[in-house]
Amino acid sequence: MSQTAPTPPLKAAILPVTPLQQNCSLIWCTATNKAALVDPGGDLDMLKANVAKAGVDLQKILVTHGHIDHCGEAGVLAKELGLPIEGPHEADRFWISRLDDDGRKYSINGQVFEPDRWLQDGDTVTVGELTLQVIHCPGHTPGHVVFFHEPSRFAIVGDVLFQGSIGRTDFPMGNHQDLLDAITHKLWPLGEDITFIPGHGPVSTFGQERKTNPFVGDHAMGVA
């Protein structure tokens, strides 16, 4: 008789938002049904409809970094639903302070907000009974953070790393070497089996990127 596979502690759904098709993630704790939206940059009606469809209890908003496609409407949603915002690192205050101006520039609704909690490297955030580690990964922006759930071997990396690419560093306060160092010194040591949701495009694993990524793969970095 076949055995039913155990329910994973964390489930996630990818909900692309804004004309830039940014991967907002809905994550939830299967034990408690408590949920968080990570990087709700826009399309709030669609996001709220998907939360309702999933039947989960939205508890908070998490933000990886201050670019408008990731957090332009995070403050709007937080205010409407009475939710706290956690993240990013305070070094991204520069970007969050520009959201109104960047909204006009990119024709995306953006509204300046103040997170309830700025995050630092080594912090943790909770969603129901889940505890996610906070990893500060500057380079794309100075205050970018990654959320890592060790028991699930799962990470939400924002615009640090993509399938086959890495985040842009030509924006104000970007730093290419910082980004390379963050990926190779902070993410790779977590393990090749880590599945990650990037800020744009398809899901991948750290192992796949170490093998094939032309920017930070082992071959590109001169690792034997």
The 8 nearest C-alpha neighbors of each residue, nearest first, counted from 0:
[[1, 2, 3, 4, 5, 6, 7, 8],
 [2, 0, 3, 4, 5, 6, 7, 8],
 [1, 3, 4, 0, 5, 6, 7, 8],
 [4, 2, 5, 1, 6, 0, 7, 8],
 [3, 5, 2, 6, 7, 1, 8, 0],
 [6, 4, 7, 3, 2, 8, 29, 9],
 [5, 7, 8, 4, 29, 9, 3, 30],
 [6, 8, 9, 5, 10, 29, 151, 4],
 [9, 7, 29, 28, 6, 30, 10, 151],
 [10, 8, 28, 7, 27, 29, 11, 26],
 [9, 11, 27, 26, 28, 7, 8, 29],
 [12, 10, 26, 25, 27, 24, 13, 9],
 [11, 13, 25, 24, 14, 26, 10, 23],
 [12, 14, 24, 22, 23, 15, 25, 11],
 [13, 15, 23, 22, 24, 16, 12, 46],
 [16, 14, 22, 20, 21, 23, 13, 17],
 [17, 15, 20, 21, 41, 42, 14, 23],
 [16, 18, 19, 20, 41, 68, 42, 21],
 [17, 19, 20, 16, 21, 107, 68, 15],
 [18, 20, 17, 21, 68, 16, 199, 15],
 [21, 19, 15, 16, 18, 17, 22, 199],
 [20, 22, 15, 199, 16, 19, 198, 23],
 [23, 21, 15, 198, 199, 14, 13, 24],
 [22, 24, 14, 38, 39, 15, 37, 13],
 [25, 23, 13, 37, 12, 36, 14, 22],
 [24, 26, 36, 12, 11, 35, 37, 13],
 [27, 25, 11, 35, 34, 10, 24, 36],
 [26, 28, 34, 10, 33, 9, 32, 29],
 [27, 29, 9, 32, 30, 33, 127, 31],
 [28, 30, 32, 8, 31, 9, 27, 10],
 [29, 31, 28, 32, 8, 128, 127, 33],
 [30, 32, 33, 29, 28, 127, 128, 27],
 [33, 31, 55, 29, 28, 56, 30, 27],
 [34, 32, 56, 127, 31, 28, 27, 57],
 [33, 35, 27, 57, 58, 26, 56, 126],
 [36, 34, 59, 60, 26, 57, 58, 25],
 [35, 37, 25, 60, 24, 61, 39, 38],
 [36, 38, 61, 24, 62, 23, 60, 39],
 [37, 39, 69, 62, 23, 70, 40, 61],
 [40, 38, 23, 73, 70, 41, 37, 69],
 [41, 39, 70, 69, 68, 71, 72, 38],
 [40, 42, 72, 43, 17, 16, 39, 71],
 [43, 41, 45, 44, 16, 17, 46, 40],
 [42, 44, 46, 41, 45, 47, 76, 39],
 [45, 43, 47, 46, 42, 48, 41, 49],
 [46, 44, 48, 43, 47, 42, 49, 14],
 [45, 47, 43, 49, 48, 44, 50, 42],
 [48, 46, 50, 44, 49, 45, 43, 51],
 [49, 47, 45, 51, 46, 50, 52, 44],
 [50, 48, 52, 46, 51, 47, 53, 45],
 [49, 51, 47, 53, 52, 48, 55, 46],
 [50, 52, 54, 48, 49, 53, 47, 55],
 [53, 51, 49, 54, 50, 48, 55, 47],
 [52, 54, 50, 51, 55, 49, 48, 56],
 [55, 53, 51, 52, 50, 56, 32, 49],
 [54, 56, 32, 53, 33, 34, 57, 50],
 [55, 57, 33, 34, 32, 58, 54, 50],
 [58, 56, 34, 35, 33, 59, 55, 50],
 [57, 59, 34, 35, 33, 56, 82, 126],
 [60, 58, 35, 82, 83, 57, 84, 61],
 [61, 59, 84, 36, 35, 37, 83, 85],
 [60, 62, 37, 85, 84, 86, 36, 38],
 [61, 63, 86, 38, 87, 37, 64, 85],
 [62, 64, 144, 87, 143, 157, 145, 86],
 [65, 63, 143, 87, 62, 66, 142, 91],
 [64, 66, 94, 95, 91, 70, 67, 69],
 [67, 65, 69, 68, 64, 94, 70, 95],
 [66, 68, 71, 70, 69, 98, 109, 65],
 [69, 67, 40, 66, 70, 71, 21, 17],
 [70, 68, 40, 38, 67, 66, 39, 71],
 [69, 71, 40, 73, 67, 38, 72, 39],
 [72, 70, 109, 67, 40, 110, 73, 68],
 [71, 73, 75, 40, 41, 74, 70, 109],
 [74, 72, 70, 76, 75, 39, 71, 40],
 [73, 75, 77, 112, 72, 76, 78, 110],
 [74, 76, 72, 78, 73, 77, 79, 110],
 [77, 75, 79, 73, 78, 74, 80, 72],
 [78, 76, 82, 74, 80, 81, 75, 79],
 [77, 79, 81, 75, 76, 80, 74, 82],
 [78, 80, 76, 77, 81, 75, 82, 74],
 [81, 79, 77, 82, 78, 76, 75, 57],
 [80, 82, 78, 77, 79, 83, 76, 59],
 [83, 81, 77, 59, 80, 58, 84, 78],
 [82, 84, 59, 115, 60, 77, 85, 81],
 [83, 85, 60, 114, 115, 61, 59, 86],
 [86, 84, 116, 61, 114, 115, 117, 60],
 [87, 85, 62, 117, 118, 88, 61, 116],
 [86, 88, 64, 63, 62, 118, 117, 144],
 [89, 87, 142, 118, 117, 90, 119, 86],
 [88, 90, 91, 92, 117, 142, 87, 118],
 [89, 91, 142, 88, 141, 92, 93, 87],
 [92, 90, 142, 93, 89, 94, 65, 141],
 [91, 93, 95, 89, 94, 90, 96, 65],
 [94, 92, 91, 96, 95, 97, 90, 65],
 [95, 93, 65, 97, 91, 96, 92, 66],
 [94, 96, 65, 92, 97, 98, 93, 111],
 [95, 97, 94, 93, 111, 98, 92, 99],
 [98, 96, 94, 95, 100, 99, 101, 93],
 [97, 99, 109, 101, 111, 95, 110, 100],
 [98, 100, 109, 110, 102, 101, 97, 111],
 [101, 99, 102, 97, 103, 98, 104, 109],
 [100, 102, 104, 98, 103, 99, 97, 105],
 [103, 101, 107, 109, 108, 99, 105, 100],
 [102, 104, 106, 101, 100, 105, 107, 99],
 [103, 105, 101, 102, 106, 100, 107, 99],
 [104, 106, 102, 107, 103, 101, 108, 67],
 [107, 105, 103, 102, 104, 108, 101, 109],
 [108, 106, 102, 105, 109, 103, 17, 71],
 [107, 109, 102, 71, 106, 72, 110, 41],
 [110, 108, 71, 102, 98, 99, 72, 107],
 [109, 111, 99, 98, 71, 72, 112, 74],
 [110, 112, 98, 96, 95, 99, 109, 97],
 [113, 111, 74, 110, 114, 95, 96, 73],
 [112, 114, 115, 111, 74, 95, 84, 116],
 [115, 113, 84, 116, 85, 117, 112, 86],
 [116, 114, 84, 83, 85, 113, 117, 86],
 [117, 115, 85, 114, 86, 118, 84, 83],
 [116, 118, 86, 88, 89, 87, 85, 114],
 [119, 117, 88, 86, 87, 116, 122, 85],
 [120, 118, 122, 88, 121, 135, 117, 133],
 [119, 121, 135, 134, 122, 133, 118, 144],
 [120, 122, 133, 134, 119, 132, 123, 135],
 [123, 121, 133, 119, 120, 132, 118, 124],
 [124, 122, 132, 133, 131, 130, 121, 125],
 [125, 123, 131, 130, 132, 126, 122, 133],
 [124, 126, 130, 129, 127, 131, 123, 128],
 [127, 125, 129, 128, 34, 33, 28, 35],
 [126, 128, 33, 129, 28, 31, 125, 34],
 [127, 129, 126, 28, 130, 125, 31, 30],
 [130, 128, 126, 125, 127, 28, 131, 9],
 [131, 129, 125, 124, 123, 128, 126, 132],
 [132, 130, 148, 147, 124, 123, 146, 125],
 [131, 133, 123, 147, 146, 122, 148, 134],
 [134, 132, 146, 122, 123, 121, 120, 145],
 [135, 133, 120, 145, 144, 136, 121, 132],
 [134, 136, 144, 120, 143, 137, 145, 119],
 [137, 135, 181, 144, 143, 134, 145, 138],
 [138, 136, 141, 143, 140, 142, 178, 177],
 [137, 139, 178, 174, 177, 140, 173, 141],
 [138, 140, 168, 173, 166, 167, 137, 159],
 [139, 141, 138, 173, 143, 142, 137, 172],
 [140, 142, 137, 90, 138, 143, 91, 172],
 [143, 141, 90, 88, 91, 140, 137, 89],
 [144, 142, 64, 137, 136, 140, 63, 141],
 [143, 145, 135, 63, 136, 134, 87, 133],
 [144, 146, 156, 134, 133, 155, 63, 135],
 [145, 147, 133, 155, 154, 132, 131, 134],
 [148, 146, 154, 132, 131, 153, 149, 145],
 [149, 147, 131, 153, 151, 150, 152, 154],
 [148, 150, 152, 151, 147, 153, 131, 132],
 [151, 149, 152, 148, 153, 8, 9, 147],
 [150, 152, 153, 149, 148, 9, 8, 7],
 [153, 151, 193, 149, 150, 148, 194, 192],
 [152, 154, 194, 151, 193, 148, 195, 147],
 [155, 153, 147, 195, 146, 156, 148, 194],
 [154, 156, 196, 146, 195, 145, 157, 197],
 [155, 157, 145, 197, 159, 154, 158, 196],
 [158, 156, 198, 197, 159, 63, 155, 145],
 [157, 159, 198, 166, 160, 197, 156, 139],
 [158, 160, 166, 157, 156, 165, 139, 178],
 [159, 161, 165, 158, 166, 197, 164, 156],
 [162, 160, 164, 165, 197, 163, 199, 158],
 [161, 163, 164, 203, 201, 208, 202, 160],
 [162, 164, 212, 161, 208, 213, 211, 165],
 [163, 165, 161, 162, 212, 160, 214, 213],
 [166, 164, 160, 161, 159, 167, 214, 158],
 [167, 165, 159, 158, 139, 160, 168, 164],
 [166, 168, 139, 169, 165, 170, 173, 158],
 [167, 169, 173, 139, 175, 174, 170, 138],
 [170, 168, 167, 173, 171, 174, 172, 139],
 [169, 171, 173, 168, 172, 167, 139, 140],
 [170, 172, 173, 169, 140, 168, 174, 94],
 [173, 171, 140, 170, 141, 174, 138, 168],
 [172, 174, 168, 139, 138, 140, 170, 171],
 [175, 173, 138, 177, 168, 176, 178, 172],
 [174, 176, 178, 168, 177, 138, 179, 173],
 [175, 177, 179, 178, 174, 180, 138, 181],
 [178, 176, 138, 180, 174, 175, 179, 137],
 [179, 177, 138, 181, 175, 176, 180, 137],
 [178, 180, 176, 182, 181, 177, 183, 175],
 [179, 181, 177, 183, 178, 184, 182, 176],
 [182, 180, 136, 178, 185, 184, 179, 183],
 [183, 181, 186, 179, 180, 185, 184, 178],
 [182, 184, 187, 180, 181, 185, 186, 179],
 [185, 183, 181, 180, 182, 186, 187, 188],
 [186, 184, 181, 182, 183, 187, 188, 189],
 [187, 185, 182, 189, 188, 183, 184, 181],
 [186, 188, 183, 189, 190, 185, 182, 184],
 [189, 187, 190, 186, 185, 184, 183, 191],
 [190, 188, 187, 186, 191, 193, 185, 192],
 [191, 189, 188, 192, 187, 193, 205, 206],
 [190, 192, 206, 205, 193, 204, 187, 189],
 [191, 193, 190, 206, 194, 204, 205, 152],
 [194, 192, 152, 153, 204, 191, 205, 190],
 [195, 193, 204, 153, 203, 192, 152, 154],
 [196, 194, 154, 155, 153, 203, 204, 202],
 [195, 197, 155, 202, 156, 154, 198, 203],
 [198, 196, 157, 156, 199, 161, 195, 158],
 [197, 199, 157, 158, 22, 21, 196, 156],
 [200, 198, 21, 22, 197, 20, 201, 161],
 [199, 201, 197, 202, 198, 161, 162, 22],
 [202, 200, 203, 162, 199, 197, 196, 161],
 [201, 203, 196, 195, 197, 200, 162, 194],
 [202, 204, 195, 162, 194, 201, 207, 205],
 [205, 203, 194, 207, 206, 193, 195, 192],
 [204, 206, 191, 208, 207, 193, 209, 192],
 [207, 205, 191, 209, 204, 208, 192, 210],
 [206, 208, 210, 204, 205, 209, 211, 203],
 [209, 207, 212, 205, 211, 210, 206, 216],
 [208, 210, 216, 206, 217, 207, 211, 205],
 [211, 209, 207, 208, 216, 217, 206, 212],
 [210, 212, 208, 216, 209, 207, 213, 163],
 [211, 213, 216, 163, 208, 214, 215, 209],
 [214, 212, 219, 216, 215, 211, 163, 164],
 [215, 213, 212, 219, 216, 164, 165, 220],
 [216, 214, 212, 219, 220, 213, 217, 179],
 [217, 215, 209, 212, 219, 218, 210, 211],
 [216, 218, 222, 220, 209, 219, 221, 210],
 [217, 219, 221, 220, 216, 222, 223, 210],
 [220, 218, 216, 217, 221, 215, 213, 214],
 [219, 221, 217, 218, 222, 215, 216, 214],
 [222, 220, 218, 219, 217, 223, 216, 215],
 [223, 221, 217, 220, 218, 219, 216, 209],
 [222, 221, 218, 217, 220, 219, 216, 210]]
